[in-house]
Amino acid sequence: MAVVKPFRGLRPPASIAKDLSCLPYDVMNTDEARKMAAGKECSLLHITRSEIDLPEGTDIHSEEVYKKSVENFREWQKRGWLVQDREPHFYIYAQTMEGRTQYGIAGCASVDDYLNGVIKKHELTRPDKEQDRMVHVRVNNANIEPVFFTYPAVKQIDEIVEKVTTENKPEYDFITEDGFGHHFWIIKDSKLNGSIEKLFREKVPYTYVADGHHRTAAAALVGKEKRENNPDHKGDEEYNYFLAVHFPDNQLRILDYNRLVKDLNGLTPKEFLKKLEDSFVIEDKGRNIYRPDRLHNFSMYLEGKWYSLTAKEGTYDNNDPVGVLDVNILTNRVLTPVLDIQDLRRSRRIDFVGGIRGLEELRKRVDSGEMKAAFALYPVSMKQLIDIADTGNIMPPKTTWFEPKLRSGLVIHLLG
């Protein structure tokens, strides 16, 4: 059963919470981070993307960058921009997008749960990215950015969250530039904190990494490293836990993650469409944007027209939790055999666009001549994600897109 515990969060005063908070480090490049932090002296990006305070062209994995991160982290605490709570708490972090609000519990997940499989994952991680985040956690001795977890919804936990959020004003409550609302409560009642911890232990057999696999791996591996290097290790040290925001599965929505290709592998559009007939029922939808309306239905934009592609029976196996995914159907029936794109992770002939950008983005990039064709997919369901994690399988790259992204900086977990 899952171990999730309250902790003494390191947080900003409410007056600067909006300006201090930022998007996760890995959804932007250095130039974008520098622009996002412009005019915000207290932005956490000075800690999570500290190369913005160094000369342009500085290697983002250099020792200077990590040193600057530590320097800024200490300075933020010295200035009172980050202050640690006196008592351990759970925190409620809610996000509003397009009229929908999802409520997560910020608490500490267990390193042991990650190592023994109670925390389940659905993506592979790259060692180089793990190492980068491990260094960041290690040198700052903190989980500065939370990871995004989900769990099978528990009615009693939902009731506690509803009680806290309806009876108390949020500590932070603001709307970011993208139009998303962020709301944050501190659970100050020690009995409620104890009840939440107990409910996770008794009612939640597994938790699941939704977003942030590299940060999760890095946090857990640093915790493991610290215990191995501590001859007086007892098991209750803060490094045995890491920061995660836990959302019930029935509140989350996964957005589509779409594909663009640079060429048709030497085929004319007519020849390409002819080859697709082997695996798909094709309907010409004209010039108006067409969005897939069900699993195994795809949208394709080619030569100024939208097409509906519906995978034919026999092109997928409903009993295979990975093979039945639309990303795999598209890869196995189009990208690899027809377009000869053999490695989705490394090929420069393909690009990926999160659904938050909309299908208009696909049309724009094809019409500009940058790309030749675009494919929009029906979003993966939470059930599919959990089925794959439960069976120990791995999703293909660029399959799930969660939105809104968690803002970093609303609460930080110190490892000692």
N, C-alpha and C positions, 0 to 999 in steps of 0.2 A: 504493500500500500504506500501511497505517496507521502513523503515528508515535506511539508511546507511550513515554515516558521516565521514569526514576526522578528523584526530587527530594529536597531536604532538607526534610522535613516539619516543621511546627510542631505540637507535640502536647502533651497534658496528661500529668502524672505518672499512673501507673496508679491511685494511691489516690483520685483525684478524677475519673477518666475517665467513670464512670457519671453522676455528678452534673453534670459539665460538658457532656456530650453532650446533644443535644436533637433533636427532630423538625425537618424543614425549615420555613423561615419561612412558607411559603405554604399549610400545611395547618391553620392556626389563625388566629384573630383576636386582637386585642390583649388582650381579657379572658382568653381561654384561655391565651395566652402568660404573662400575669401569674400565673395560677394554677399553671401548670406550673413556673414558676421559683420559686415560693414555697418558702422554706426551703432553697433551693440558691443560696448566695451566688455560686458560681462558674459558674452556668449560662450557656452560650453565648447563651441568649436575651437576655441583657443587651447582646449585640453584634448579633445578627441581628434582634431585635425591641426595639431600645433605647428605644422609646417607653414601655416598661413602667417605666422609671426617670424618666419625666417626668410632669407633671400629666395627669390624665385629660382626654380630649378633645383632646389634642395631635394635630395633623395628622401622620399617619405618614409623609408625604412632605416634611415641613418640614425646613429646614436644621438646626434644633435636634436633630432625631432623628438625622441623619447625623453631626453633631458628637459627640453622645453615644456613638454607635457607635464612633467613632474613639477617643474618650477611654477607653471601657471596654476596647477592644482593646489599647491601650497599657498600661493598668493590669493587665490579665490577664498580659501578658508581664513586666511589672515585678515582679509578685507571684510569678512562677514557675509560674503556672497553665498557661501555654503556653510550651514550650521547643523551640527548633529543633534538629533532629538535625545532627550534625557532617558527616555524609556523605550523599550521595544514595542513596535506597533506593526499591524498590517495596515496597508494603505489601499484605498480604492481609486483606481485610475479609469475614468470613463472617457470615451471618444464618441463624438457625434459627426456623422457624415450623411448628407442627403436625407436628413430627418430621422436617421437610425442612430441609436446610442447603444454601445456595447460596454459592459462593465467588467473590468478585470481587477483581480486582487494582486497587488504588488507584495511579494513576500520572498523569502529565501528558499530556493530549491536545494536539494541535497546532492552533494558530490557523489555520495554512495549510490543514490538513485540513478544518476547518470551512468555510473560504472557497472551497475548490476541490471540495467535494462528497464527499471521502473519508469524512467524518462525515455520515451521512444522517439526515434527520428525517422525521417523519410528522405533525407538527401545525403549525398556523399560530401565530405569536406576536403579541401585542398590543404596539404601540410604547410605550404608557404603562408596562406592566410591565417591558419591556426597559430603559427609561430608569431606572426605580427601582433595578433590580439593577445597572445600569451605574454609577450614582452610588455604590452601596454598595461595589462592587469598586474603583472609582476612589479614593474617599476613604480606604479602608483599605489600598489597594495590595496586595490579597490576594484569593485565592479562598477565602473562609471556609467556604462550603458546597460539597460535591461534587455533581456531576451523575451520573446513573445511565445508563450505557451498556451495550450488549450487542454481541457479536461472534460470528461463526460459530466454534463450538468447535474448538479445536486440541488434539489429543491430547498433544503435547509440553508445552504450557503446563499442561494439567491434571496431568501427571505432576510438574512442578516444584511446583505448588501442593500436591499430595498429599504430596510429600517434605517440604516445609517444615512443613506443618501436622501431620504425624504425628511428625516428629522433634523438634519444638520446642514449648514451652509458649507459649500466646498471651500477648502483652503486656497485652491487655485481654480480659476474659471476664466478661460480666455479663448479667443478664436485666432487661429494662425492665418498667415497670408494665403494659404490654399483654401481657406473657408471652413476648415475642420475645427470643431469644438473640442477642447480639452478640459476635463473637470477632475479634481483631485481632492479626496477626503482622507483624513487621518482617523483611524479607528482607535479612539482613546480609552474605551471601556475594556479593561483587562479581561473581563469575563467573555466578552464577544471575541476578543483575540484568541483566547483559549478555546472557545467553541469552534472557531474556524480551523485552527490547527488540528483539533480532534476530528472534525468532520472530514478533512483531507485524509487523515490516517485511517478512518473507518469506512469511508464511502468512495474514495477515489483510488482504484487499483493502479492506474497508470496516468501519467501526464504526457503530453506530446509537444515536441518542438514545432511550432507553426512557422516562425520566422526567426532567423538568427542562429543557424546551425554552427557557424564558425565561432561566434561569440560564446555559445553554449559550450562547445568543445574546449575552447581556450580557458574559460572560467573553471570548468571541472578539472582540466589537466593541471592548472596552476594549483588548485586545491590539493590534488593528489601529490604534486611535487612538494608542497609545503609540509604535508604530513610526513612524507618520507624523509624530509630534511630536519624534522623536529624530533629529537630523542625523547622529549617529554610529552609527545602527542597524547592527548586524552580522548579526543573525539568530539568535544563540544566547542572547539575553537571556531571563530567566525570563518576561517578559510575552508571549513568543511561545507560551506553553503555559498550560494551565488544568487544574484538578483534576477528575478523573473516576474513578469506580469502574467497571471493565469486567467484566461477567459473561458467561460463555459462554451462548449462546442455549438450549442444551439443559438448563440448570439453572433457567431462569426459568419462572414461571407467572403469567399475566395473569388477574386476577379480573374478574368481571362488573361492569359499570357500568350501574345500573338507572335507570328513569324513573318519576316520579310526576306526575300531572296533577291540577289543582285542580277541573276541571269537564269535562263531556261536551259542551260547545258547544251547550247547549240540548236535547240528546237525552235521552230516558229510557234507562235501562240496557238495556231490551229493544230499543229502536230502535238503540242503539249496537252491540249484539251482532249485530243483523241486518245492519248495514252492514259489519261485519268479515267476514261470510260471503263477501263478494266476493273477498277476498284470502287467507283463512285457513280451514283445517280446524279447527273449534272442538270441544273436548271439555271437558265439565263435570267437574272433579276434586274437587268438594266442598269441605269446610272444612279439610282437611289441606293444609299447604303443598306446593305443587308447584314443583319446580325444573326449568328447561329441561334436556334431556338430550342435545341435539345442535344443530348449526348450523341456523338457520332455524326453530327451535322456540322459542316464547316462553311465558312464564308471565304471566298477568294476574290481578290480584286486584280484584274488583269486587263491591260489595254483599255482603261476607262470604263470597264464594266464590272459589275458584281455578279458572282455566281454562288449558288447553293450547291455544296457537295455533300451528299449523304452516303456514308460508307455502306457498301453492300454486305448482305449476310455472308458470312464465311471469311470476311477480311479481318475478323477479330474474334477472340475467344472470351466470352462473358465469364468464364470460370478462372481466367487468369487476371489477378488484380492489377498487374502492371501492363500486360499486353492489351487490356481493354481500354486503357487510357487513350484519349484522343490524341495526345502528343505523340504517343507511340504509333498509333494508326497513321498519322500524317508522316512520321519519319519512315515507317516501314513500307508505306505504299506510295509515297511521293518523294520526299526529300532524298532518301538514299537510292532507291532503284531508278527513279526517273531523272532526278537532278544531280545525282552523284555527289551529294554532300554526305561524306562518310563520318565526320567527327563534328558534332554540333558544338562542342566546347571550344574547338580551335579554328574551325573554318571561318574564313573571312568573307565567304559568299552568303552568309546568313546573319540576320540580326534579330533581336528580340525586343518586343515593346509591351510593357505592362498595360493592362486594360484601363488603368486610370487615365491614360492619354486619349482613350477613345478611338473609334474606327476611322475618324476623320484624319488622324495622324497617319494611318496606314495609306489612305488615299493620297494624302499630300506627298508622302515620300515616294510613292510610285509615279505620281503625275510629274514630279520634279525630274524624273529620269535617274535619280539616285538608286532606286530599286526597280526590279522588273515586275514582281508580283508580291502579293501579301496574302496571308492566311490568318483568319480570325477563328479562334476555337471557343467552344462552349466551356465555361469554367469548370474546373475540378470541384467535386463536392467534398464537404467535410467527411462524409462517410467513406469516400474513396481514399482520402488521405489517411484516415484512421485504419482502414482495412489494410493498406499497404504497410503502415508502421507496425500493425499487430502481427502481420505475417513475416516481418523481418525483411521486407523488400525495400527497394530504393526507387524513388521517382526519377525520371529523366531530368536533365538540367532544364531550368527555366520552365517549370510546370505551374507553380502556384505564385500568385501575387496577392498579398494581404494589404489592405488599405483601410483606415489610415495607418501610417507607420507610427510606432511609439515615439514620443518625444523623449530624448535623452536629457537628463539633468533635473527632472522633477523630484527624483529621489535616487541616492547613490548608496551602495553598500560597501562599508569599509571592512577589510579583511583582518584588521587587528588594531 
